[in-house]
Amino acid sequence: MTTTQISGVAVNTQASVYFDGKCVSHGITFPDGTKKSVGVVLPATLTFNTGAPEIMECVAGGCEYKLAGSDAWLKSGPGDTFSIPGNSSFDIRVAEAYHYICHFG
């Protein structure tokens, strides 16, 4: 099921802008201290590094991604998720805007 709304959170109004504006996200914090980010990746091929483990949830659009150490590009569309280990990286190819929620673990 695709997440369409997140209630009861604090939103950072200052956006994090990466890759010359190809990725823009806003941090959100839940009452229990859990942090996530919501954003969009515009058409591009980019490499993201992770500190903590992450789960990327597609809420609209789509992408192809490739985890560090893999040669396989996999697709992610609305309702799909993929996991990235901590202290790792992933490549992402976006042909149309990829709207996401990043769940930090």
C-alpha positions in Angstrom: 0.0 0.0 0.0 1.3 3.4 -0.9 1.6 6.0 1.8 -0.3 9.1 0.8 -0.3 11.2 4.0 1.8 11.3 7.2 0.0 12.9 10.2 1.3 14.1 13.6 4.8 14.9 12.6 7.2 17.9 12.7 8.4 19.0 9.3 11.7 20.8 8.6 10.7 23.6 6.3 14.2 24.1 5.0 14.7 21.6 2.2 17.8 19.5 1.7 18.9 20.0 -1.9 21.4 17.6 -3.5 23.0 17.1 -6.9 22.3 20.7 -8.1 18.6 20.4 -7.4 18.1 16.9 -8.9 17.0 15.7 -5.4 15.0 17.8 -2.9 13.8 16.4 0.4 12.3 17.5 3.7 13.1 15.9 7.0 10.2 14.8 9.3 10.3 13.8 12.9 7.6 11.6 14.6 6.6 12.2 18.2 8.7 9.1 19.3 11.8 10.7 17.7 11.8 8.5 14.5 13.1 10.4 11.5 12.2 10.0 7.9 12.5 12.2 4.8 10.1 12.9 2.0 11.2 14.2 -1.4 11.6 13.9 -5.1 14.4 12.9 -7.4 14.2 14.5 -10.8 15.3 12.8 -14.0 19.0 11.9 -13.6 21.4 9.1 -12.8 22.9 9.6 -9.3 24.8 7.8 -6.5 23.7 8.1 -2.9 25.8 7.1 0.1 24.1 5.8 3.3 25.1 6.2 6.9 22.3 4.4 8.7 20.3 1.6 6.9 17.5 3.1 4.7 14.3 1.8 3.1 13.2 3.8 0.1 9.4 3.8 -0.5 8.1 5.0 -3.9 4.9 7.0 -3.6 4.7 8.2 -7.2 6.7 7.9 -10.4 9.4 5.3 -10.5 13.1 4.6 -10.7 15.6 1.9 -11.4 18.2 1.3 -8.7 21.4 -0.8 -8.2 22.8 -1.6 -4.8 26.6 -1.4 -4.1 28.3 -4.6 -5.2 25.5 -5.5 -7.6 25.4 -5.3 -11.4 21.6 -5.7 -11.5 19.3 -2.7 -12.1 15.9 -3.3 -10.4 12.7 -1.3 -10.9 10.7 0.5 -8.2 7.2 1.9 -8.7 4.4 3.2 -6.5 4.0 1.1 -3.4 7.4 -0.6 -3.9 10.2 -0.4 -1.4 13.9 -1.3 -1.5 16.4 -1.5 1.3 20.0 -0.2 1.5 22.4 -1.3 4.2 24.1 1.2 6.4 27.5 2.6 5.3 26.8 1.6 1.7 25.6 3.2 -1.5 23.2 2.8 -4.3 22.8 4.2 -7.9 19.5 5.4 -9.0 18.2 6.1 -12.5 15.1 8.3 -12.8 13.3 8.9 -16.1 10.2 10.6 -14.6 10.0 12.3 -11.2 10.5 9.7 -8.4 8.6 10.7 -5.2 9.8 8.9 -2.1 9.7 8.4 1.6 13.1 7.5 3.1 12.7 5.4 6.2 15.9 5.5 8.3 16.7 2.4 10.3 
